[in-house]
């Protein structure tokens, strides 16, 4: 468990993660699950944020991992995914998401550049 906290602390020293509290923890969880750590240098792709009422949604890609961020009342909760397929599965399993909204999010996920 100590190594996990050290890894989270290490990633939080990178400006991208430092500005997104909780994202490092989500990424470390996926690293542990897959056994694949982010390389020392990695590419980040951020999609434009989406305002939904008072909430904001962020989608992005870090190296080969994908992430979803939901800001509610100024607090952002992040979830990381090992690949595009698992991110899409997350959306398809959301309760109460209308069919048209699901189609929108799946298209947005497909639009996240890979390179």
N, CA and C atoms as an extended XYZ file, in Angstrom:
345
Properties=species:S:1:pos:R:3:atomname:S:1:resname:S:1:resid:I:1 pbc="F F F"
N         0.827       -1.197        0.000 N   UNK     1
C         0.000        0.000        0.000 CA  UNK     1
C         0.872        1.263        0.000 C   UNK     1
N         2.000        1.204        0.705 N   UNK     2
C         2.910        2.342        0.757 CA  UNK     2
C         3.413        2.708       -0.634 C   UNK     2
N         3.709        1.703       -1.467 N   UNK     3
C         4.204        1.964       -2.818 CA  UNK     3
C         3.160        2.686       -3.659 C   UNK     3
N         1.901        2.369       -3.436 N   UNK     4
C         0.823        3.035       -4.173 CA  UNK     4
C         0.813        4.522       -3.824 C   UNK     4
N         0.920        4.831       -2.535 N   UNK     5
C         0.935        6.240       -2.117 CA  UNK     5
C         2.162        6.967       -2.658 C   UNK     5
N         3.291        6.282       -2.697 N   UNK     6
C         4.499        6.889       -3.264 CA  UNK     6
C         4.309        7.173       -4.749 C   UNK     6
N         3.679        6.259       -5.463 N   UNK     7
C         3.426        6.454       -6.897 CA  UNK     7
C         2.476        7.632       -7.114 C   UNK     7
N         1.430        7.713       -6.320 N   UNK     8
C         0.477        8.830       -6.430 CA  UNK     8
C         1.206       10.147       -6.149 C   UNK     8
N         2.019       10.177       -5.096 N   UNK     9
C         2.782       11.390       -4.769 CA  UNK     9
C         3.716       11.765       -5.917 C   UNK     9
N         4.360       10.750       -6.516 N   UNK    10
C         5.266       10.999       -7.643 CA  UNK    10
C         4.512       11.626       -8.815 C   UNK    10
N         3.380       11.041       -9.193 N   UNK    11
C         2.607       11.582      -10.320 CA  UNK    11
C         2.083       12.981      -10.008 C   UNK    11
N         1.695       13.219       -8.772 N   UNK    12
C         1.172       14.543       -8.405 CA  UNK    12
C         2.227       15.635       -8.506 C   UNK    12
N         3.504       15.269       -8.637 N   UNK    13
C         4.554       16.264       -8.847 CA  UNK    13
C         4.573       16.764      -10.287 C   UNK    13
N         3.949       16.012      -11.190 N   UNK    14
C         3.826       16.426      -12.593 CA  UNK    14
C         2.699       17.457      -12.654 C   UNK    14
N         2.969       18.589      -13.288 N   UNK    15
C         2.013       19.700      -13.307 CA  UNK    15
C         0.622       19.269      -13.755 C   UNK    15
N         0.546       18.436      -14.795 N   UNK    16
C        -0.764       18.009      -15.304 CA  UNK    16
C        -1.593       17.349      -14.206 C   UNK    16
N        -0.985       16.475      -13.425 N   UNK    17
C        -1.716       15.786      -12.354 CA  UNK    17
C        -1.935       16.700      -11.160 C   UNK    17
N        -0.954       17.551      -10.871 N   UNK    18
C        -1.073       18.456       -9.739 CA  UNK    18
C        -2.291       19.367       -9.902 C   UNK    18
N        -2.593       19.731      -11.130 N   UNK    19
C        -3.738       20.602      -11.414 CA  UNK    19
C        -5.056       19.845      -11.432 C   UNK    19
N        -5.003       18.519      -11.346 N   UNK    20
C        -6.206       17.680      -11.423 CA  UNK    20
C        -6.198       16.689      -10.259 C   UNK    20
N        -6.541       17.188       -9.091 N   UNK    21
C        -6.503       16.380       -7.874 CA  UNK    21
C        -7.389       15.147       -8.033 C   UNK    21
N        -6.831       14.015       -7.720 N   UNK    22
C        -7.573       12.754       -7.800 CA  UNK    22
C        -7.308       11.959       -9.060 C   UNK    22
N        -6.807       12.617      -10.103 N   UNK    23
C        -6.552       11.909      -11.356 CA  UNK    23
C        -5.365       10.958      -11.214 C   UNK    23
N        -4.335       11.365      -10.491 N   UNK    24
C        -3.175       10.493      -10.289 CA  UNK    24
C        -3.601        9.200       -9.599 C   UNK    24
N        -4.457        9.317       -8.603 N   UNK    25
C        -4.931        8.128       -7.892 CA  UNK    25
C        -5.697        7.207       -8.835 C   UNK    25
N        -6.528        7.768       -9.689 N   UNK    26
C        -7.285        6.963      -10.644 CA  UNK    26
C        -6.350        6.262      -11.628 C   UNK    26
N        -5.324        6.964      -12.086 N   UNK    27
C        -4.358        6.370      -13.021 CA  UNK    27
C        -3.565        5.257      -12.335 C   UNK    27
N        -3.139        5.478      -11.095 N   UNK    28
C        -2.371        4.451      -10.373 CA  UNK    28
C        -3.220        3.192      -10.182 C   UNK    28
N        -4.501        3.363       -9.949 N   UNK    29
C        -5.393        2.206       -9.828 CA  UNK    29
C        -5.368        1.388      -11.130 C   UNK    29
N        -5.420        2.064      -12.273 N   UNK    30
C        -5.396        1.364      -13.565 CA  UNK    30
C        -4.010        0.764      -13.810 C   UNK    30
N        -2.955        1.477      -13.431 N   UNK    31
C        -1.615        0.919      -13.562 CA  UNK    31
C        -1.507       -0.396      -12.788 C   UNK    31
N        -2.031       -0.393      -11.586 N   UNK    32
C        -1.979       -1.596      -10.746 CA  UNK    32
C        -2.795       -2.733      -11.384 C   UNK    32
N        -3.941       -2.386      -11.916 N   UNK    33
C        -4.824       -3.374      -12.544 CA  UNK    33
C        -4.182       -3.996      -13.794 C   UNK    33
N        -3.538       -3.158      -14.602 N   UNK    34
C        -2.970       -3.635      -15.871 CA  UNK    34
C        -1.522       -4.094      -15.740 C   UNK    34
N        -0.839       -3.616      -14.704 N   UNK    35
C         0.580       -3.917      -14.559 CA  UNK    35
C         1.458       -3.065      -15.457 C   UNK    35
N         0.881       -2.023      -16.065 N   UNK    36
C         1.613       -1.156      -16.991 CA  UNK    36
C         1.615        0.271      -16.443 C   UNK    36
N         2.802        0.779      -16.121 N   UNK    37
C         2.932        2.144      -15.612 CA  UNK    37
C         3.087        3.131      -16.766 C   UNK    37
N         2.662        4.348      -16.510 N   UNK    38
C         2.916        5.413      -17.476 CA  UNK    38
C         4.420        5.546      -17.657 C   UNK    38
N         4.869        5.811      -18.872 N   UNK    39
C         6.298        6.064      -19.061 CA  UNK    39
C         6.672        7.413      -18.440 C   UNK    39
N         7.949        7.679      -18.343 N   UNK    40
C         8.420        8.935      -17.767 CA  UNK    40
C         7.872       10.132      -18.539 C   UNK    40
N         7.856       10.017      -19.863 N   UNK    41
C         7.272       11.063      -20.712 CA  UNK    41
C         6.057       10.475      -21.393 C   UNK    41
N         4.963       11.192      -21.353 N   UNK    42
C         3.723       10.688      -21.945 CA  UNK    42
C         2.948       11.836      -22.574 C   UNK    42
N         2.123       11.486      -23.538 N   UNK    43
C         1.297       12.475      -24.231 CA  UNK    43
C        -0.076       12.536      -23.565 C   UNK    43
N        -0.580       13.743      -23.433 N   UNK    44
C        -1.904       13.969      -22.867 CA  UNK    44
C        -2.787       14.590      -23.939 C   UNK    44
N        -3.975       14.060      -24.092 N   UNK    45
C        -4.963       14.630      -25.005 CA  UNK    45
C        -6.196       14.985      -24.194 C   UNK    45
N        -6.562       16.256      -24.201 N   UNK    46
C        -7.768       16.715      -23.507 CA  UNK    46
C        -8.802       17.139      -24.529 C   UNK    46
N        -9.998       16.669      -24.344 N   UNK    47
C       -11.098       17.131      -25.175 CA  UNK    47
C       -11.665       18.390      -24.527 C   UNK    47
N       -12.373       19.215      -25.291 N   UNK    48
C       -13.009       20.382      -24.673 CA  UNK    48
C       -13.984       19.914      -23.583 C   UNK    48
N       -14.069       20.687      -22.505 N   UNK    49
C       -15.003       20.348      -21.421 CA  UNK    49
C       -16.433       20.587      -21.888 C   UNK    49
N       -17.349       19.887      -21.265 N   UNK    50
C       -18.766       19.997      -21.594 CA  UNK    50
C       -19.515       20.455      -20.359 C   UNK    50
N       -20.289       21.530      -20.498 N   UNK    51
C       -21.123       22.025      -19.406 CA  UNK    51
C       -22.485       21.353      -19.510 C   UNK    51
N       -22.905       20.765      -18.394 N   UNK    52
C       -24.230       20.155      -18.319 CA  UNK    52
C       -24.880       20.729      -17.069 C   UNK    52
N       -25.727       21.749      -17.265 N   UNK    53
C       -26.276       22.464      -16.117 CA  UNK    53
C       -25.147       23.142      -15.372 C   UNK    53
N       -25.038       22.870      -14.076 N   UNK    54
C       -23.968       23.438      -13.256 CA  UNK    54
C       -22.745       22.528      -13.208 C   UNK    54
N       -22.816       21.392      -13.864 N   UNK    55
C       -21.742       20.403      -13.832 CA  UNK    55
C       -20.883       20.506      -15.087 C   UNK    55
N       -19.667       19.979      -14.989 N   UNK    56
C       -18.748       19.991      -16.123 CA  UNK    56
C       -18.136       18.598      -16.283 C   UNK    56
N       -18.087       18.131      -17.536 N   UNK    57
C       -17.533       16.816      -17.843 CA  UNK    57
C       -16.276       16.988      -18.680 C   UNK    57
N       -15.242       16.216      -18.352 N   UNK    58
C       -13.991       16.232      -19.095 CA  UNK    58
C       -13.649       14.817      -19.533 C   UNK    58
N       -13.238       14.674      -20.780 N   UNK    59
C       -12.740       13.402      -21.304 CA  UNK    59
C       -11.314       13.621      -21.782 C   UNK    59
N       -10.495       12.593      -21.651 N   UNK    60
C        -9.138       12.735      -22.132 CA  UNK    60
C        -8.404       11.413      -22.191 C   UNK    60
N        -7.157       11.538      -22.651 N   UNK    61
C        -6.305       10.358      -22.810 CA  UNK    61
C        -4.916       10.713      -22.289 C   UNK    61
N        -4.344        9.803      -21.506 N   UNK    62
C        -2.989        9.949      -20.997 CA  UNK    62
C        -2.239        8.701      -21.432 C   UNK    62
N        -1.310        8.872      -22.365 N   UNK    63
C        -0.577        7.751      -22.943 CA  UNK    63
C        -1.595        6.784      -23.564 C   UNK    63
N        -1.786        5.604      -23.002 N   UNK    64
C        -2.772        4.659      -23.554 CA  UNK    64
C        -4.039        4.601      -22.712 C   UNK    64
N        -4.058        5.313      -21.586 N   UNK    65
C        -5.214        5.292      -20.686 CA  UNK    65
C        -6.179        6.423      -21.022 C   UNK    65
N        -7.442        6.207      -20.701 N   UNK    66
C        -8.475        7.216      -20.896 CA  UNK    66
C        -8.997        7.642      -19.536 C   UNK    66
N        -9.559        8.852      -19.466 N   UNK    67
C       -10.158        9.265      -18.202 CA  UNK    67
C       -11.410       10.103      -18.423 C   UNK    67
N       -12.215       10.127      -17.392 N   UNK    68
C       -13.485       10.835      -17.345 CA  UNK    68
C       -13.469       11.643      -16.055 C   UNK    68
N       -13.780       12.917      -16.158 N   UNK    69
C       -13.860       13.768      -14.975 CA  UNK    69
C       -15.223       14.422      -14.901 C   UNK    69
N       -15.812       14.430      -13.725 N   UNK    70
C       -17.111       15.059      -13.518 CA  UNK    70
C       -16.989       16.048      -12.372 C   UNK    70
N       -17.217       17.316      -12.674 N   UNK    71
C       -17.155       18.367      -11.661 CA  UNK    71
C       -18.561       18.689      -11.199 C   UNK    71
N       -18.778       18.542       -9.901 N   UNK    72
C       -20.066       18.877       -9.290 CA  UNK    72
C       -19.767       19.777       -8.091 C   UNK    72
N       -20.344       20.973       -8.088 N   UNK    73
C       -20.148       21.942       -7.008 CA  UNK    73
C       -18.661       22.221       -6.762 C   UNK    73
N       -17.894       22.338       -7.828 N   UNK    74
C       -16.496       22.702       -7.730 CA  UNK    74
C       -15.551       21.562       -7.368 C   UNK    74
N       -16.070       20.359       -7.162 N   UNK    75
C       -15.237       19.200       -6.842 CA  UNK    75
C       -15.250       18.253       -8.029 C   UNK    75
N       -14.050       17.906       -8.522 N   UNK    76
C       -13.939       17.015       -9.680 CA  UNK    76
C       -13.607       15.610       -9.208 C   UNK    76
N       -14.382       14.657       -9.680 N   UNK    77
C       -14.102       13.250       -9.435 CA  UNK    77
C       -13.650       12.636      -10.749 C   UNK    77
N       -12.519       11.924      -10.694 N   UNK    78
C       -11.955       11.312      -11.895 CA  UNK    78
C       -12.068        9.797      -11.822 C   UNK    78
N       -12.241        9.227      -12.974 N   UNK    79
C       -12.164        7.783      -13.127 CA  UNK    79
C       -11.291        7.515      -14.349 C   UNK    79
N       -10.366        6.578      -14.222 N   UNK    80
C        -9.462        6.243      -15.325 CA  UNK    80
C        -9.816        4.861      -15.856 C   UNK    80
N        -9.491        4.656      -17.128 N   UNK    81
C        -9.846        3.422      -17.818 CA  UNK    81
C        -8.646        2.925      -18.605 C   UNK    81
N        -8.518        1.618      -18.682 N   UNK    82
C        -7.341        1.048      -19.340 CA  UNK    82
C        -7.340        1.256      -20.844 C   UNK    82
N        -8.511        1.456      -21.451 N   UNK    83
C        -8.579        1.667      -22.896 CA  UNK    83
C        -9.924        2.288      -23.275 C   UNK    83
N       -10.080        2.560      -24.552 N   UNK    84
C       -11.308        3.177      -25.057 CA  UNK    84
C       -12.526        2.284      -24.808 C   UNK    84
N       -12.334        0.987      -24.966 N   UNK    85
C       -13.435        0.038      -24.798 CA  UNK    85
C       -14.012        0.094      -23.373 C   UNK    85
N       -13.141        0.152      -22.369 N   UNK    86
C       -13.642        0.183      -20.993 CA  UNK    86
C       -14.297        1.519      -20.659 C   UNK    86
N       -13.833        2.613      -21.268 N   UNK    87
C       -14.502        3.903      -21.083 CA  UNK    87
C       -15.893        3.866      -21.696 C   UNK    87
N       -16.011        3.307      -22.888 N   UNK    88
C       -17.331        3.187      -23.521 CA  UNK    88
C       -18.264        2.308      -22.690 C   UNK    88
N       -17.730        1.232      -22.147 N   UNK    89
C       -18.524        0.337      -21.311 CA  UNK    89
C       -19.055        1.078      -20.094 C   UNK    89
N       -18.238        1.935      -19.505 N   UNK    90
C       -18.654        2.762      -18.376 CA  UNK    90
C       -19.906        3.565      -18.735 C   UNK    90
N       -19.898        4.198      -19.907 N   UNK    91
C       -21.045        5.001      -20.324 CA  UNK    91
C       -22.267        4.134      -20.627 C   UNK    91
N       -22.053        2.975      -21.239 N   UNK    92
C       -23.208        2.127      -21.574 CA  UNK    92
C       -23.872        1.567      -20.322 C   UNK    92
N       -23.140        1.509      -19.219 N   UNK    93
C       -23.707        0.970      -17.975 CA  UNK    93
C       -24.288        2.044      -17.063 C   UNK    93
N       -24.231        3.311      -17.491 N   UNK    94
C       -24.789        4.400      -16.686 CA  UNK    94
C       -26.304        4.308      -16.683 C   UNK    94
N       -26.860        4.299      -15.505 N   UNK    95
C       -28.317        4.261      -15.396 CA  UNK    95
C       -28.901        5.633      -15.700 C   UNK    95
N       -30.017        5.637      -16.393 N   UNK    96
C       -30.734        6.870      -16.665 CA  UNK    96
C       -30.194        7.691      -17.820 C   UNK    96
N       -29.174        7.219      -18.499 N   UNK    97
C       -28.623        7.963      -19.630 CA  UNK    97
C       -29.485        7.676      -20.858 C   UNK    97
N       -30.065        8.723      -21.416 N   UNK    98
C       -30.932        8.580      -22.580 CA  UNK    98
C       -30.140        8.059      -23.775 C   UNK    98
N       -30.807        7.391      -24.665 N   UNK    99
C       -30.167        6.784      -25.837 CA  UNK    99
C       -29.400        7.807      -26.675 C   UNK    99
N       -30.023        8.973      -26.890 N   UNK   100
C       -29.376       10.018      -27.680 CA  UNK   100
C       -28.124       10.540      -26.974 C   UNK   100
N       -28.208       10.671      -25.645 N   UNK   101
C       -27.052       11.136      -24.874 CA  UNK   101
C       -25.928       10.105      -24.908 C   UNK   101
N       -26.285        8.838      -24.809 N   UNK   102
C       -25.282        7.779      -24.891 CA  UNK   102
C       -24.578        7.825      -26.245 C   UNK   102
N       -25.352        7.984      -27.310 N   UNK   103
C       -24.762        8.061      -28.652 CA  UNK   103
C       -23.796        9.240      -28.743 C   UNK   103
N       -24.174       10.376      -28.159 N   UNK   104
C       -23.303       11.550      -28.156 CA  UNK   104
C       -21.972       11.236      -27.474 C   UNK   104
N       -22.011       10.666      -26.268 N   UNK   105
C       -20.790       10.386      -25.516 CA  UNK   105
C       -19.922        9.349      -26.212 C   UNK   105
N       -20.539        8.345      -26.806 N   UNK   106
C       -19.751        7.338      -27.518 CA  UNK   106
C       -19.033        7.952      -28.717 C   UNK   106
N       -19.700        8.896      -29.402 N   UNK   107
C       -19.039        9.605      -30.518 CA  UNK   107
C       -17.886       10.464      -30.006 C   UNK   107
N       -18.113       11.131      -28.880 N   UNK   108
C       -17.052       11.973      -28.309 CA  UNK   108
C       -15.838       11.130      -27.923 C   UNK   108
N       -16.074        9.967      -27.374 N   UNK   109
C       -14.978        9.073      -27.009 CA  UNK   109
C       -14.224        8.647      -28.270 C   UNK   109
N       -14.957        8.316      -29.321 N   UNK   110
C       -14.314        7.942      -30.574 CA  UNK   110
C       -13.499        9.077      -31.170 C   UNK   110
N       -13.866       10.321      -30.849 N   UNK   111
C       -13.165       11.483      -31.395 CA  UNK   111
C       -11.880       11.837      -30.631 C   UNK   111
N       -11.622       11.182      -29.514 N   UNK   112
C       -10.390       11.461      -28.776 CA  UNK   112
C        -9.221       10.975      -29.638 C   UNK   112
N        -8.347       11.884      -30.040 N   UNK   113
C        -7.220       11.480      -30.904 CA  UNK   113
C        -6.319       10.445      -30.226 C   UNK   113
N        -5.863        9.478      -31.015 N   UNK   114
C        -5.007        8.432      -30.493 CA  UNK   114
C        -3.547        8.857      -30.560 C   UNK   114
N        -3.175        9.669      -31.554 N   UNK   115
C        -1.774       10.070      -31.697 CA  UNK   115
C        -1.621       11.551      -31.579 C   UNK   115
